[in-house]
Amino acid sequence: MSAKRLEGKIAIVTGCGSSAPGWGNGKATAVVFAREGATVIGTDANLEAAEETRKIIESEGGRAFMYACDALDSSQVRAFVEKVVQQFGRIDILVNNIGASAPGGPVEISEEMWDAQFNINVKSAYLACKFVLPVMERQGKGAVVNTGSISAHRYTGKHQVAYSASKAGLVQFTRATAVMYAPKGIRLNTVIPGLINTGALKAHADRYGVDYDAMSEGRNKAVPMLHMGDAWDVAYASLYLASDEAKYITGMEIPVDGGIRLTTGMSY
């Protein structure tokens, strides 16, 4: 039975839809937050996917409102935040869940893709914070949860240097901003997903011509717990950081990875 840990909270969750069948991190997070009593304000590049999340929330008796917003367009993000404040009066929680990975080392990846990776993985969070943090500052309270990746901390066996560098940038952005806003009653933390079996995993494999079954088997074996996590694991970690139970935690990362960060990835 839900403890309603977010009762009465207004929570923005970006990237709250799932473009592929199944559950993505943002979709699961939005549903968990609603189950815990929050009014969820969602955005996604695919508004149809976001609306599917809204329907699930409302079918369970929760409240959710979805908006179209280009997370990389400053004017759109500003207008979205202003609309939320006008309609609901406050913003208690911001979850920056937008992100994407692309393969390639520094030689192979194009300059355009390098810039795109930093835009989607870092700039999207920066712009959301730019306009939400002043709202939270006026309230004297707020919580921001950013979605990082174990690629920010270690090489994971995949050549994706821009993704790794941009997620590392997101972690340090969160840490530095957390220190700046701690005296103002605002907390910022990062969830660090490991190998997560979301609905988009197969679509990602198909996009890059990877054998999905072989990839899944390899990912499961790589984890000390011998299986990948799922979107709900990420969602519940985000719930903890967004809730008042974590009121004395800021500038931190919570790995959700089945222990894989603790290994060398080598077998003898």
C-alpha positions, 0 to 999 in steps of 0.5 A: 500500500502506498505511503503517499510520500509525495502527497500534494506535491507538484512534480515535473517529469521530463521524458515521461513517455516511452517511444517503444513498448514497455516501460522506460525510466521516465514513464515508470517514474511518472507513474510511481510519483502519481501513485505516491500522491504527486500531481505529475506534469509531464513532457516528452518529444513524443506527446502521444507517448506522454499521453499514454503515461497520463492515461495509465496514471488517470486509470489508477486515480492519479492526476497528470497533465502532459505538455509538448515542450522542446527541452532544448528551446529556451523560450519553450522551456521558459513558457512551459515553466511559467504555464505550470506555475500559473496553473498550479502555483508551485513546482516541488519536484523536477526530474530531468530524465531526457537523454540518449546515447550514440556510439563512437570514439573521438575519431569516429563520432561526428562533431554534430553528434558530439554536440547533440549528445551534450545538448540532450544529456546536459543542456536539457537539464540546464535549461529546466533548472534555469527556469525551475530553480528560481521558482523553488527558491521563492518557495524556499524548498524543492528537489531536483533529480537528474538521471545519469548513467554508470557511463559517467563513472566508468568505461562500460565496454561500449565505445560511446565517448560523447555519452560518457563525457556528457553524463559525467558533465551532468553529474558534476553540474548536479554536484556544483548546483547542489552546493550553490542552492543548499542554503536555499532549501533546494536539493539536487541529486543524481540517479545512476542507472546501470544496465536497465532493461527498458522497452527501448533496449530492443529498438536501440539494438535494432537501430545499430544492427546489434543482436538483441538476444545476445546483447541481453544475455551479455548484459545479464552476465555482466551484472554481479546480480546476474540480471539487468534492472528495470525501469521501476528500480530507477523510478523508486530510487528517484522517488526516494531522492524526491521525497522528504525522506531524503531531506538531508541528502544533496549533491549525491549519486545513487547507483542503481546497477546491481553492483556492476560499478564495483567490478573490473568487468574482467574474468580470469 
